[in-house]
Amino acid sequence: MNVPNRNMIDQNRRPRLVVERVSSGYGSTPIVRDVSLAIPDAALTILVGPNGCGKSTLLKTMARVLPASGGRVVLDGRPVHGMPTRDVARRLALLPQGPVAPEGLSVRELVAQGRYPHQTLLRQWSRADARAVEAAMEAADVVRFADRPVSDLSGGQRQRCWMAMVLAQETDIILLDEPTTFLDLKVQVDLMRLLRRIAQEDGRTVVMVLHELNVAAAFADLLVMMRGGRLVAQGPVGTAFTAGALREVFGLEASVLTDPASGRPVCVPLVAPRMAVAAE
Amino acid sequence: MTGPILPRRGPASRAAPLAGLAVLALAFVWHVSVGARPIPPGIVAEALLAFDADVLDHVVIVDLRLPRALCAVLVGAALSVAGALMQGVTRNPLAEPGLLGLLIGASFAVVLFVGVLGIAPPAMIPLVAALGATGAAAAVWGIAAAAPGGATPLTLILAGAAITAFLGALVTVATLLDERSFEELRVWLTGSLAGGRLDQALWALPWLVAGLAVALGAARQVTALAMGDETAIGLGMDVGRLKARLLFAVVALTASAVAIAGPMGFVGLVVPHAVRLFAGQDYRRVVPWSALAGAAYLLVVDIAARMVLAPVEISTGLVTALLGAPIFVWLVRARL
């Protein structure tokens, strides 16, 4: 479904979403300072960093929810803040942090909202819309709940419904702000598998803010570490996810081991062995 | 407007709008037939379809009762749609023109310009009411936003109550100072459809129609807006402009309702919540159904206002308050 766009990328070679020296924040104090970042196409990019480091602010600026006070975000060669917002929404979707569905809204109604940027006053609902909604519900595995109110579902099921809404938007780029917060580890991993599949099999570009370091290390194609509003490290997990980087970015003393099953790094925080006096 | 994907689209739901219109038509005919001199529905239909100026009943119907029924339809639809939009935009189930101070703001402005200053011709009354509604809404929002925790459903309702008490006291003072010139306004201030304010209705009609048109056009975006500004922006909506349009719709609808019939509390609360019970949460359905159900609701309430204590007639606004207050309490317990 995204074939024409992928051809376009091959010709351009420049990544479709590029952050150029962006500063942004709320009010006059910048939270993100002078960040530059090229988001690799058809890959899973994960932003991590301690609370208040500006990772969510950066994501929101990329999604044009927040203005950039300096620099610019370039989408397909054009500044995202200057594009008609509906044009942006056909290329780039956003799942905000902790979204709330109006009580009683059914899953299908929620997912159908994702079709908004593809509709006009004259063409309100088409077969393509219906197909996209069904496909998105299928991909996010929420068909079973289609006619139930979103508010009746569990946290993990609800998050899959929101994922389906974002997928129904059929954009090549998807931004997610902490989509796994408050979910059980198993549910987090299922959601991350879904996102990885979207990146690898559909060739879509996924950018997300994540809290769980080990989950980020297990799934990221590109890991971006931020601290104090600045980009501290970025690279493939193998080179970016090191004990030194964790110390520098999070102030966390941890050993980084390699998971023999996946070959991915795993961090284990250092805990001082229990002292004999205390054990007494 | 809705598509094949939306649930509850069986043959039954296709017939539902027709059933709704039929209920509205029945309520309308019933409303016209009721009064000091009951007129059989058959003659009502005859007067509407084949008017004869020589038949007294026909004249009564067309000159006296029809305007009142039409006003009930307009005011009921306007206040219900305004309430539905406010609940969606503010994500506050208790938002409503009355509870957030818009009704008292509009009433206060009308009392000030018409009763005290005596400078507002009928054409200006919807504008004066709109000015008052906007001012009161801004004050309520400002007070709530300055409270610790910001503009939550609770602080908005409390600020609305404070503004309502304050402006209500000023209105009472004004009416007490000059009882004679407030004779007519006093009945109007309780929310009344009596007294053939058809001239007012005609001046308010363009605003009301414009408000309804904007509301119906923006209904689909309201569903997304109810899921948060960020979600709406992500879907490609111009949230700032959308909110401005919705504010216009709410103010135009509220102001024209007040200009026609004075403040009718709780209509905008009761009707949209009742509508959601059968139409769901998608504003593409909530908005048109609120218009339809609000019109029918106010017709029935106005019938009750005239029949319950007949031959004495009570103000329609008092009945909407009597019916609305318990539902408000239920909503506070269930949703806040």
Interface residues (C-beta under 8 A of the other chain):
Chain A: K60 A63 R64 V65 T85 R86 D87 V88 A89 R90 A93 L94 L95 P96 P99 V100 A101 P102 E103 G104 L105 S106 R108 E109 L110 A112 Q113 G114 Y116 P117 L121 Q124 W125 S126 D129 A130 V133 E134 A146 D147 V166 Q169
Chain B: M1 T2 G3 P4 I5 L6 P7 G88 R91 G217 R220 Q221 T223 A224 A226 M227 G228 D229 E230 T231 I233 G234 L235 G236 M237 D238 R276 G280 Q281 D282 R335
